[in-house]
């Protein structure tokens, strides 16, 4: 458990899945099934970190879910394309794992206060602490996520973190989205 002056951050457990699922549903346009959250608690290389205000430690105010990927292909892209999107001279090994941000959400009352940035850093730190020699997280570890083309605030947030759009538009990426754009971008960068 990690504390900040205003938040307590803990991994998702089976006990708080209903509250985190409800928060997901209120903040994201896609309704994730309960099995998604169960997998985050059970599968190796997956995590969901949940932020709580100390005055109400049973009600989540923000979340991030992520996975540690060993396969260098994402939507048919290789790490060399990730590397090109970063405009960097750093070497990117084809065997280096990368972190995929699956979902990220913050209640409006807690937005613009660094909560999302803190959660992204906490995911990176979590995987670094739980890495193994074959899945070592380093400063060159890539992090990526998908963002709907219409989600300008999220695009701006990830760009402020140093991530960049790595592809053109990925058509119909969010097929389960009941409204808004179903198209998305792949963003990639380094955090740490």
C-alpha positions as CSV (number, residue, x, y, z in Angstrom):
1,X,0.0,0.0,0.0
2,X,1.4,3.4,-1.0
3,X,0.2,6.7,0.5
4,X,0.4,10.2,-0.8
5,X,-0.7,13.3,1.1
6,X,-4.2,13.0,-0.3
7,X,-4.7,9.4,-1.5
8,X,-4.2,5.8,-0.5
9,X,-3.3,3.5,-3.4
10,X,-3.9,-0.3,-3.1
11,X,-4.1,-3.2,-5.5
12,X,-7.6,-4.4,-6.5
13,X,-8.9,-7.3,-4.5
14,X,-11.9,-9.5,-4.9
15,X,-13.6,-7.6,-2.1
16,X,-13.5,-4.2,-3.9
17,X,-14.3,-5.4,-7.4
18,X,-18.0,-4.2,-7.2
19,X,-17.0,-0.7,-6.2
20,X,-14.2,-0.5,-8.8
21,X,-16.4,-1.9,-11.5
22,X,-19.0,0.7,-10.7
23,X,-16.4,3.5,-10.9
24,X,-15.2,2.1,-14.3
25,X,-18.8,2.1,-15.6
26,X,-19.3,5.7,-14.5
27,X,-16.1,7.0,-16.1
28,X,-15.5,4.8,-19.2
29,X,-17.8,4.4,-22.2
30,X,-17.3,0.6,-22.2
31,X,-18.9,-1.6,-19.6
32,X,-16.3,-4.2,-18.6
33,X,-17.6,-7.6,-17.3
34,X,-16.8,-8.8,-13.8
35,X,-14.4,-11.4,-15.4
36,X,-12.1,-8.5,-16.6
37,X,-11.6,-7.5,-12.9
38,X,-11.2,-11.0,-11.7
39,X,-8.5,-11.6,-14.3
40,X,-6.7,-8.5,-13.0
41,X,-6.5,-10.0,-9.6
42,X,-5.5,-13.5,-10.7
43,X,-3.4,-13.4,-13.8
44,X,0.4,-13.0,-13.5
45,X,1.6,-9.8,-15.1
46,X,-1.7,-7.9,-14.5
47,X,-2.6,-5.3,-11.9
48,X,-5.3,-2.9,-11.1
49,X,-4.3,-0.1,-8.7
50,X,-7.1,1.8,-6.9
51,X,-6.9,5.2,-5.3
52,X,-9.0,6.1,-2.2
53,X,-9.3,9.3,-0.3
54,X,-8.2,8.7,3.4
55,X,-11.5,10.2,4.7
56,X,-13.4,7.5,2.8
57,X,-11.1,4.5,2.3
58,X,-13.8,2.2,1.0
59,X,-14.9,4.4,-1.9
60,X,-12.5,4.4,-4.9
61,X,-11.8,7.8,-6.6
62,X,-9.5,6.6,-9.4
63,X,-8.0,3.4,-10.9
64,X,-5.5,2.1,-13.4
65,X,-5.3,-1.4,-14.9
66,X,-2.3,-2.6,-16.8
67,X,-0.5,-5.7,-18.0
68,X,3.1,-6.6,-18.6
69,X,3.4,-7.8,-22.2
70,X,6.2,-10.0,-23.5
71,X,5.0,-10.1,-27.1
72,X,6.5,-7.2,-29.1
73,X,3.5,-7.0,-31.4
74,X,0.6,-4.7,-30.6
75,X,-2.1,-4.3,-33.3
76,X,0.5,-5.7,-35.7
77,X,3.2,-3.3,-34.8
78,X,6.7,-4.3,-33.9
79,X,9.0,-2.6,-31.3
80,X,10.9,-1.1,-34.1
81,X,7.8,0.9,-35.0
82,X,7.4,1.8,-31.4
83,X,11.0,2.9,-31.4
84,X,10.5,5.1,-34.5
85,X,7.4,6.7,-32.8
86,X,9.6,7.7,-29.9
87,X,12.2,9.4,-32.1
88,X,14.9,8.1,-29.8
89,X,18.4,6.7,-30.2
90,X,17.9,4.3,-27.3
91,X,18.0,0.6,-28.2
92,X,14.8,-1.3,-27.9
93,X,15.3,-5.1,-27.6
94,X,12.7,-7.4,-29.2
95,X,12.7,-9.4,-26.0
96,X,12.2,-6.5,-23.6
97,X,8.7,-6.6,-22.0
98,X,6.5,-3.6,-22.3
99,X,3.6,-2.2,-20.1
100,X,0.2,-1.8,-21.6
101,X,-2.2,0.5,-19.8
102,X,-5.6,-1.1,-20.2
103,X,-7.9,1.4,-18.4
104,X,-7.4,4.6,-16.4
105,X,-10.0,6.8,-14.8
106,X,-10.2,9.5,-12.2
107,X,-13.4,11.0,-10.7
108,X,-13.9,14.6,-12.0
109,X,-13.4,16.1,-8.5
110,X,-9.9,14.6,-8.4
111,X,-8.8,15.4,-12.0
112,X,-6.1,18.0,-12.8
113,X,-4.4,17.2,-9.4
114,X,-1.7,14.7,-10.7
115,X,-3.7,11.6,-9.7
116,X,-3.6,10.0,-13.2
117,X,0.2,10.7,-13.5
118,X,0.7,9.2,-10.1
119,X,-1.2,6.1,-11.0
120,X,0.8,5.6,-14.2
121,X,4.1,6.0,-12.2
122,X,2.7,3.5,-9.6
123,X,2.0,0.9,-12.3
124,X,5.5,1.3,-13.6
125,X,6.9,1.0,-10.0
126,X,4.7,-2.0,-9.3
127,X,6.0,-3.9,-12.4
128,X,9.6,-2.9,-11.6
129,X,9.3,-4.2,-8.1
130,X,7.7,-7.5,-9.3
131,X,9.9,-8.0,-12.3
132,X,12.0,-11.1,-12.8
133,X,15.3,-11.5,-14.7
134,X,13.4,-12.7,-17.8
135,X,10.8,-9.8,-17.4
136,X,13.0,-7.0,-16.1
137,X,11.6,-3.5,-16.2
138,X,14.2,-0.8,-17.0
139,X,14.3,2.8,-18.0
140,X,14.0,1.7,-21.6
141,X,10.8,-0.3,-21.0
142,X,8.1,0.9,-23.3
143,X,4.6,1.7,-22.1
144,X,1.6,1.9,-24.4
145,X,-2.1,2.5,-24.4
146,X,-5.0,3.0,-26.8
147,X,-7.1,6.1,-26.8
148,X,-10.3,7.0,-28.7
149,X,-9.7,9.6,-31.4
150,X,-12.4,11.7,-29.8
151,X,-10.8,11.6,-26.3
152,X,-8.8,14.8,-26.5
153,X,-8.2,15.2,-22.8
154,X,-6.7,11.6,-22.6
155,X,-4.5,12.3,-25.7
156,X,-3.2,15.5,-24.1
157,X,-2.6,13.8,-20.8
158,X,-0.5,11.0,-22.4
159,X,1.4,13.4,-24.6
160,X,2.3,15.5,-21.4
161,X,3.7,12.2,-20.0
162,X,6.0,12.0,-23.1
163,X,4.0,9.4,-25.0
164,X,3.4,9.8,-28.7
165,X,0.9,8.6,-31.3
166,X,2.6,5.6,-32.9
167,X,0.1,4.9,-35.7
168,X,-2.6,6.4,-37.8
169,X,-6.2,5.9,-36.8
170,X,-7.0,2.3,-35.8
171,X,-10.5,1.9,-37.2
172,X,-13.3,0.4,-35.1
173,X,-10.9,-0.3,-32.2
174,X,-13.7,0.3,-29.6
175,X,-16.4,-1.9,-31.1
176,X,-18.1,-2.3,-27.7
177,X,-18.4,1.4,-27.2
178,X,-22.1,2.3,-27.4
179,X,-21.5,6.0,-28.3
180,X,-18.8,8.3,-29.5
181,X,-15.9,7.4,-31.7
182,X,-15.0,3.8,-32.1
183,X,-11.7,4.6,-33.7
184,X,-8.5,5.0,-31.7
185,X,-4.8,5.6,-31.6
186,X,-1.9,3.7,-30.2
187,X,0.3,5.9,-28.0
188,X,3.7,4.8,-26.9
189,X,6.5,6.2,-24.7
190,X,8.7,5.6,-21.7
191,X,7.9,6.2,-18.1
192,X,10.4,6.0,-15.3
